Amino acid sequence: MNLLKVLGPVHVWALGVGIVLVGEFMGWNYGVGKGGAFGALIAAWVIGLLYTCVAMIDSEVTSTVAAAGGQYAQAKHTIGPLMAFNVGLYLVLAYTMLEAADVQVVGQLVQIGIGRIDPEGAAVLHAEWWWSFTILSLMFLAWLNYRGVLMTLTVNFIITAAAFASILILFFGVQGWDPDAQLMHEGLLTDLPYGWLGVIASLHFGIWYYLGIEGTCQAAEEVRSPGRALPLGTMTGIITLLIAAALTWYLACGMLPWEYIGWDLELAPLYDAAKITGSPLLETVLFIGTLFSAIASANGCINDAARAWFSMGRDRYLPAWFSAVHPRYRTPFRSIIFLIPVAAIFALKVPLAQIITFSILSGLLNYTFMPINVWKFRKMWPLGSIRRGYEHPFHPIPAIVLMILCLTTFFAVYLGYGRQLLAMMAFYIIISIWFSLRRYQFVRRADQFTMNWPRPKGY
């Protein structure tokens, strides 16, 4: 039984931007602590270039390889089983860790909201009662994904648009076009406090502005017109995020000291910026926007992680039990349910900055694969040999730029989280050995090549 083809460009935009927009409300600010306000701004635009390359490359390959699994499905066709297995794991861990970070924020925000509405009642709450709000939100979103992709991404479109609108409302509320109204950039901003090494270190969390936009690829098997919907939804999504990232930095760094923004315990800079305006309306709008962004991100992550896990089960990279499709809702329900406890454990037990780092590292490994993938793809099937939904321009410049930026960002992660980076690399090496020795025997190589293409050039 196959997944339903019911999605259009709006749903692709809602999936990509919905996953990522939470990065404008929280997480990016840890980069300010690494490199100062200007260091974080430089990182935002450098990483924005990285993700523009990701969006261009993904739009071409995914609109051509229109199958659930995104980059995992691409790796099957261009490189081989071992690479595909690793890419599938990169995707699942990146989305599952991001989902865990999102629901942790949701739980804490709900408890903060209760404290704002009823301070006396909030005082009764145990310090860790946010756990229950986290689990409830995770269960609700799992149910929503279980019931169908069209409803899931329609909801995502509504709450993502509302979250993006809240950033615009804050901009107009503080008269962002007038530097002398409420913004105080001249008094708050300093030079690079840690030099250019700090700028490189801040690249690590600059990724949080955009991490997950490549998740639009997971909808490839469920869109009505992959050649149109995927490039349109992905490219408009990255444009939306570039605008949101610029506004976020401009507003937060114009109203809050950079030392406070980069503080490890600072949860939601835009919400805090709204609070100091003295406007209850702006405070309420930004609280709702922050909450909606985290919910939308977790919702999209459940969708994407389950599709990647489902695809690996369908190809026997994992037990075929995970490839089941619900007979009524036509969703990969077993994969959805299986990954929820993993996200819950990390959300409840691991600090936010570490969860973010786990997600970023898995995402970076995936982005490092993309230049290799597009080089192989263009070499095996040159332009004109097969029909493409989109052809990204200036090849191979985007692939070269993407590889250089990925390697630089790995160094940035190593500066702050070297042990986690080495531990993740060791994990992927060990799991690759396990796959080669134990699981590869179940893979059906002939069943993987689902595209009706001519024989690759040179083969």
C-alpha positions as CSV (number, residue, x, y, z in Angstrom):
1,M,0.0,0.0,0.0
2,N,1.4,3.4,-1.0
3,L,1.3,6.8,0.6
4,L,-1.3,9.3,-0.7
5,K,-0.4,12.0,-3.2
6,V,-2.4,14.9,-1.7
7,L,0.1,17.8,-1.1
8,G,0.8,21.0,-3.0
9,P,3.5,23.7,-2.8
10,V,1.8,25.4,0.2
11,H,2.2,22.1,2.2
12,V,5.8,21.8,1.2
13,W,6.5,25.4,2.4
14,A,4.6,24.6,5.6
15,L,6.8,21.5,6.2
16,G,10.1,23.2,5.5
17,V,9.5,26.5,7.2
18,G,7.4,24.9,9.9
19,I,10.3,22.7,11.0
20,V,12.9,25.6,10.9
21,L,11.1,28.7,12.1
22,V,11.5,27.8,15.8
23,G,15.2,28.5,15.2
24,E,14.3,32.2,14.9
25,F,12.7,32.1,18.4
26,M,15.3,30.1,20.3
27,G,18.6,28.3,19.8
28,W,20.3,30.8,17.4
29,N,21.1,33.0,20.5
30,Y,23.8,30.5,21.7
31,G,25.8,31.7,18.7
32,V,25.8,35.2,20.2
33,G,27.5,33.8,23.3
34,K,30.2,32.3,21.1
35,G,31.0,35.3,18.9
36,G,29.0,38.4,20.1
37,A,26.1,40.0,18.3
38,F,28.1,40.9,15.1
39,G,29.7,37.4,15.1
40,A,26.2,35.9,15.2
41,L,25.1,38.1,12.3
42,I,28.0,37.1,10.1
43,A,27.3,33.5,11.0
44,A,23.6,33.9,10.1
45,W,24.5,35.1,6.5
46,V,27.3,32.6,6.0
47,I,25.1,29.7,7.0
48,G,22.3,31.3,5.0
49,L,24.6,30.9,1.9
50,L,25.2,27.2,3.0
51,Y,21.4,26.6,3.1
52,T,20.8,28.4,-0.2
53,C,23.2,25.9,-1.8
54,V,21.3,23.1,0.0
55,A,18.0,24.3,-1.2
56,M,19.2,24.6,-4.8
57,I,20.8,21.1,-4.9
58,D,17.9,19.5,-3.1
59,S,15.4,21.1,-5.4
60,E,17.0,19.5,-8.5
61,V,17.7,16.0,-7.2
62,T,14.5,15.6,-5.2
63,S,12.2,16.8,-7.9
64,T,13.8,14.1,-10.1
65,V,14.0,11.3,-7.5
66,A,10.5,11.7,-6.2
67,A,10.4,9.1,-3.4
68,A,9.8,9.2,0.4
69,G,13.1,9.4,2.3
70,G,14.5,12.4,0.6
71,Q,18.3,12.3,0.6
72,Y,18.2,8.7,1.6
73,A,16.3,7.8,-1.6
74,Q,18.9,9.9,-3.5
75,A,21.8,8.0,-2.0
76,K,20.4,4.7,-3.0
77,H,20.4,5.7,-6.7
78,T,23.7,7.6,-6.9
79,I,26.2,6.0,-4.4
80,G,25.1,2.8,-2.8
81,P,23.6,0.9,0.2
82,L,26.1,1.9,2.9
83,M,25.9,5.6,2.1
84,A,22.1,5.4,1.9
85,F,21.9,3.7,5.3
86,N,24.0,6.3,6.9
87,V,22.2,9.2,5.3
88,G,18.9,7.7,6.5
89,L,20.2,7.7,10.0
90,Y,21.5,11.3,9.7
91,L,17.9,12.3,8.7
92,V,16.2,10.4,11.5
93,L,18.5,11.6,14.2
94,A,18.5,15.2,13.0
95,Y,14.7,15.4,13.0
96,T,14.2,13.4,16.2
97,M,16.6,15.5,18.1
98,L,15.1,18.7,16.8
99,E,11.7,17.3,17.7
100,A,13.0,16.7,21.3
101,A,14.3,20.2,21.6
102,D,11.0,21.6,20.3
103,V,8.7,19.8,22.8
104,Q,11.1,20.6,25.6
105,V,10.6,24.3,24.8
106,V,6.8,23.8,24.5
107,G,6.7,22.3,27.9
108,Q,8.7,25.0,29.5
109,L,6.8,27.8,27.7
110,V,3.4,26.4,28.8
111,Q,4.6,26.4,32.4
112,I,5.9,30.0,32.0
113,G,2.5,31.0,30.5
114,I,0.7,29.5,33.5
115,G,3.0,31.6,35.7
116,R,2.1,34.7,33.9
117,I,-1.6,34.1,34.1
118,D,-1.9,32.7,37.6
119,P,1.3,33.4,39.7
120,E,-0.2,31.8,42.8
121,G,-1.3,28.7,41.0
122,A,2.1,28.5,39.3
123,A,3.9,28.6,42.6
124,V,2.2,25.3,43.5
125,L,3.6,23.6,40.4
126,H,6.6,21.5,40.9
127,A,9.7,22.8,39.1
128,E,9.6,19.8,36.7
129,W,5.9,19.8,35.9
130,W,6.9,21.1,32.4
131,W,7.7,17.4,31.8
132,S,3.9,16.6,31.7
133,F,3.3,19.4,29.3
134,T,6.1,18.1,27.1
135,I,4.7,14.6,27.0
136,L,1.1,15.8,26.3
137,S,2.3,17.9,23.4
138,L,4.3,15.0,22.0
139,M,1.3,12.7,22.2
140,F,-1.0,15.1,20.5
141,L,1.3,15.7,17.6
142,A,1.9,12.0,17.2
143,W,-1.9,11.5,17.0
144,L,-2.1,14.3,14.4
145,N,0.6,12.7,12.2
146,Y,-1.0,9.3,12.7
147,R,-4.3,10.6,11.3
148,G,-3.0,11.8,8.0
149,V,-0.4,14.0,6.2
150,L,-2.9,16.5,4.6
151,M,-4.4,17.4,8.0
152,T,-0.9,17.5,9.6
153,L,0.6,19.9,7.1
154,T,-2.5,22.0,6.8
155,V,-2.3,22.7,10.5
156,N,1.4,23.3,10.1
157,F,0.7,26.0,7.5
158,I,-1.7,27.9,9.7
159,I,0.5,27.9,12.9
160,T,3.7,28.5,10.9
161,A,2.2,31.5,9.2
162,A,1.0,32.8,12.5
163,A,4.4,32.4,14.1
164,F,6.1,34.3,11.2
165,A,3.5,37.0,11.4
166,S,4.3,37.5,15.1
167,I,7.9,38.5,14.1
168,L,6.5,41.1,11.7
169,I,4.1,42.4,14.4
170,L,7.0,42.9,16.8
171,F,8.9,44.7,14.1
172,F,6.0,47.1,13.5
173,G,5.2,47.3,17.2
174,V,8.7,48.7,18.0
175,Q,8.8,50.8,14.9
176,G,11.8,48.9,13.6
177,W,12.3,51.2,10.7
178,D,13.1,54.0,13.2
179,P,16.4,53.4,15.0
180,D,15.5,56.1,17.5
181,A,12.1,54.7,18.6
182,Q,12.7,51.7,20.8
183,L,15.7,49.9,19.3
184,M,19.1,50.7,20.9
185,H,21.7,49.1,18.5
186,E,24.2,52.0,19.0
187,G,24.3,51.5,22.8
188,L,24.1,47.7,22.9
189,L,26.3,46.5,20.0
190,T,30.1,46.0,20.5
191,D,32.9,44.9,18.2
192,L,33.8,41.2,18.0
193,P,34.5,40.3,21.6
194,Y,36.3,37.1,20.8
195,G,37.7,38.0,17.4
196,W,37.3,36.0,14.3
197,L,37.7,32.7,16.1
198,G,34.5,33.6,17.9
199,V,32.8,34.2,14.5
200,I,33.8,30.7,13.4
201,A,32.6,29.2,16.7
202,S,29.2,31.0,16.2
203,L,28.7,29.2,12.9
204,H,27.7,26.2,15.0
205,F,24.5,27.8,16.2
206,G,24.0,29.9,13.0
207,I,22.7,26.6,11.6
208,W,19.7,26.7,13.9
209,Y,18.2,29.6,11.9
210,Y,17.7,27.1,8.9
211,L,18.2,23.5,10.1
212,G,15.5,21.3,8.6
213,I,14.6,23.2,5.4
214,E,15.9,20.1,3.5
215,G,13.0,18.2,5.2
216,T,10.8,19.3,2.2
217,C,12.3,16.4,0.4
218,Q,10.5,14.0,2.7
219,A,7.2,15.0,1.0
220,A,8.4,13.9,-2.4
221,E,6.2,10.8,-2.6
222,E,3.1,12.6,-1.3
223,V,3.0,15.7,-3.5
224,R,0.7,15.8,-6.5
225,S,3.4,17.4,-8.8
226,P,7.0,16.9,-7.5
227,G,8.6,18.8,-10.4
228,R,6.6,21.9,-9.5
229,A,5.7,21.7,-5.8
230,L,9.2,20.7,-4.4
231,P,11.3,23.4,-6.0
232,L,8.6,26.1,-5.4
233,G,8.0,25.1,-1.8
234,T,11.7,24.8,-1.0
235,M,13.0,27.9,-2.6
236,T,10.2,30.1,-1.2
237,G,10.9,28.5,2.1
238,I,14.6,29.5,2.2
239,I,13.7,33.0,1.2
240,T,11.2,33.2,4.1
241,L,13.8,32.0,6.5
242,L,16.5,34.5,5.3
243,I,14.0,37.3,5.9
244,A,13.0,35.9,9.3
245,A,16.7,35.4,10.4
246,A,17.6,39.1,9.5
247,L,14.5,40.4,11.4
248,T,15.2,38.2,14.4
249,W,18.8,39.4,14.8
250,Y,17.8,43.0,14.2
251,L,15.1,43.1,16.8
252,A,16.6,41.0,19.6
253,C,20.1,42.6,19.4
254,G,18.5,46.1,19.3
255,M,16.6,45.5,22.5
256,L,18.7,43.1,24.7
257,P,22.4,43.1,25.7
258,W,24.3,40.5,23.7
259,E,25.7,39.0,27.0
260,Y,22.1,38.3,28.0
261,I,21.0,36.9,24.6
262,G,24.0,34.5,24.5
263,W,23.4,33.3,28.1
264,D,23.0,29.5,28.3
265,L,19.8,29.8,30.3
266,E,18.1,32.3,27.9
267,L,15.2,30.4,26.3
268,A,13.4,32.8,24.0
269,P,15.0,36.1,23.0
270,L,12.2,37.5,20.9
271,Y,9.7,36.8,23.7
272,D,11.9,38.6,26.2
273,A,12.4,41.5,23.7
274,A,8.6,41.8,23.5
275,K,8.3,41.8,27.4
276,I,10.6,44.8,27.8
277,T,8.5,46.9,25.4
278,G,5.9,47.3,28.1
279,S,3.1,46.2,25.7
280,P,0.9,43.4,27.0
281,L,-0.3,42.9,23.4
282,L,3.2,42.4,22.0
283,E,4.2,40.1,24.9
284,T,1.1,37.9,24.3
285,V,1.6,37.8,20.5
286,L,5.3,36.8,20.8
287,F,4.5,34.2,23.5
288,I,2.0,32.6,21.1
289,G,4.4,32.9,18.2
290,T,7.2,31.2,20.1
291,L,4.8,28.4,21.2
292,F,3.4,28.0,17.7
293,S,6.9,27.8,16.1
294,A,8.0,25.1,18.5
295,I,4.8,23.1,17.9
296,A,5.0,23.5,14.1
297,S,8.6,22.3,14.2
298,A,7.9,19.3,16.3
299,N,5.0,18.4,14.1
300,G,7.1,18.6,10.9
301,C,9.9,16.6,12.5
302,I,7.6,13.7,13.4
303,N,6.5,13.7,9.8
304,D,10.0,13.7,8.3
305,A,11.7,11.3,10.7
306,A,8.9,8.8,10.2
307,R,9.1,9.0,6.4
308,A,12.9,8.3,6.5
309,W,12.5,5.4,8.9
310,F,9.6,4.0,6.9
311,S,11.6,4.2,3.7
312,M,14.5,2.3,5.3
313,G,12.1,-0.4,6.4
314,R,10.5,-0.7,3.0
315,D,14.0,-1.3,1.5
316,R,14.9,-3.8,4.2
317,Y,17.7,-1.6,5.6
318,L,15.6,-1.9,8.8
319,P,13.0,-4.6,9.6
320,A,10.2,-4.6,7.1
321,W,7.7,-4.2,10.0
322,F,8.4,-0.5,9.9
323,S,7.2,-0.2,6.3
324,A,3.6,-0.7,7.2
325,V,1.1,1.9,5.9
326,H,-2.2,2.4,7.8
327,P,-5.1,1.0,5.8
328,R,-7.3,4.0,6.4
329,Y,-5.1,7.0,7.0
330,R,-2.3,5.9,4.6
331,T,0.4,7.0,7.0
332,P,3.6,5.1,8.1
333,F,2.0,4.7,11.5
334,R,4.5,2.2,13.0
335,S,7.4,4.4,12.3
336,I,5.6,7.4,13.8
337,I,4.9,5.5,17.0
338,F,8.3,3.9,17.3
339,L,10.3,7.1,17.3
340,I,8.1,9.1,19.8
341,P,9.7,7.5,22.9
342,V,13.2,8.3,21.6
343,A,12.3,12.0,21.3
344,A,10.6,11.9,24.8
345,I,13.7,10.5,26.5
346,F,16.0,13.2,25.1
347,A,13.4,16.0,25.7
348,L,13.1,15.1,29.4
349,K,16.7,14.1,30.2
350,V,19.2,16.2,28.0
351,P,19.9,19.9,28.2
352,L,18.6,22.0,25.3
353,A,22.0,23.1,24.0
354,Q,23.2,19.5,23.8
355,I,20.0,18.3,22.0
356,I,20.5,21.1,19.5
357,T,24.1,20.0,19.0
358,F,23.1,16.4,18.3
359,S,20.6,17.6,15.7
360,I,23.1,20.0,14.1
361,L,25.8,17.3,13.8
362,S,23.5,14.8,12.1
363,G,22.3,17.6,9.8
364,L,25.9,18.6,9.0
365,L,26.8,15.1,8.0
366,N,23.8,15.0,5.7
367,Y,24.8,18.4,4.1
368,T,28.4,17.1,3.6
369,F,26.9,14.2,1.6
370,M,24.9,16.5,-0.7
371,P,27.9,17.9,-2.8
372,I,29.1,14.4,-3.4
373,N,25.6,13.3,-4.3
374,V,25.0,16.1,-6.9
375,W,28.4,15.6,-8.5
376,K,27.6,11.9,-8.9
377,F,24.1,12.6,-10.1
378,R,25.2,15.1,-12.8
379,K,28.0,12.7,-13.9
380,M,25.8,9.6,-14.1
381,W,22.8,11.3,-15.7
382,P,24.0,14.5,-17.4
383,L,21.5,17.3,-18.3
384,G,19.3,16.1,-21.1
385,S,19.6,12.4,-20.4
386,I,16.6,12.3,-18.0
387,R,13.7,14.7,-17.2
388,R,14.3,17.0,-14.3
389,G,11.7,19.0,-12.4
390,Y,14.3,21.7,-11.8
391,E,17.9,22.4,-12.8
392,H,20.0,24.4,-10.3
393,P,22.3,26.9,-12.0
394,F,26.1,27.5,-11.7
395,H,27.0,23.8,-11.1
396,P,29.4,22.9,-9.6
397,I,29.9,26.2,-7.7
398,P,27.0,25.6,-5.1
399,A,28.4,22.1,-4.4
400,I,32.0,23.4,-3.8
401,V,30.7,26.3,-1.6
402,L,28.6,23.9,0.4
403,M,31.5,21.5,1.0
404,I,33.8,24.3,2.1
405,L,31.2,25.7,4.5
406,C,30.3,22.3,5.9
407,L,34.0,21.6,6.7
408,T,34.4,25.0,8.3
409,T,31.2,24.4,10.5
410,F,32.5,21.1,11.6
411,F,35.6,22.9,13.0
412,A,33.2,25.4,14.6
413,V,31.3,22.6,16.4
414,Y,34.6,21.0,17.4
415,L,35.6,24.2,19.2
416,G,32.7,24.0,21.6
417,Y,31.5,20.4,21.5
418,G,34.5,18.4,20.4
419,R,33.6,15.3,22.5
420,Q,30.1,15.2,21.1
421,L,31.4,15.4,17.6
422,L,33.9,12.6,18.1
423,A,31.2,10.5,19.9
424,M,28.8,11.0,17.0
425,M,31.5,10.1,14.4
426,A,32.3,6.9,16.4
427,F,28.6,6.0,16.6
428,Y,28.2,6.2,12.8
429,I,31.4,4.2,12.2
430,I,30.2,1.4,14.6
431,I,26.7,1.4,13.1
432,S,28.2,1.2,9.6
433,I,30.2,-1.9,10.5
434,W,27.0,-3.4,12.0
435,F,25.1,-2.7,8.8
436,S,27.8,-4.2,6.6
437,L,28.2,-7.4,8.7
438,R,24.6,-8.0,9.8
439,R,21.9,-6.1,8.0
440,Y,23.2,-5.8,4.4
441,Q,22.2,-9.4,3.7
442,F,18.5,-8.5,3.9
443,V,18.7,-5.6,1.4
444,R,17.1,-6.2,-1.9
445,R,19.3,-4.2,-4.3
446,A,17.1,-4.6,-7.4
447,D,14.0,-3.3,-5.6
448,Q,15.7,0.0,-4.7
449,F,15.9,1.5,-8.2
450,T,12.4,2.7,-8.6
451,M,13.1,5.4,-11.3
452,N,12.5,4.5,-14.9
453,W,15.8,6.0,-16.1
454,P,18.3,4.9,-18.8
455,R,21.6,3.2,-17.8
456,P,24.0,5.7,-16.1
457,K,26.7,7.2,-18.2
458,G,29.9,5.1,-18.0
459,Y,28.1,2.0,-16.5
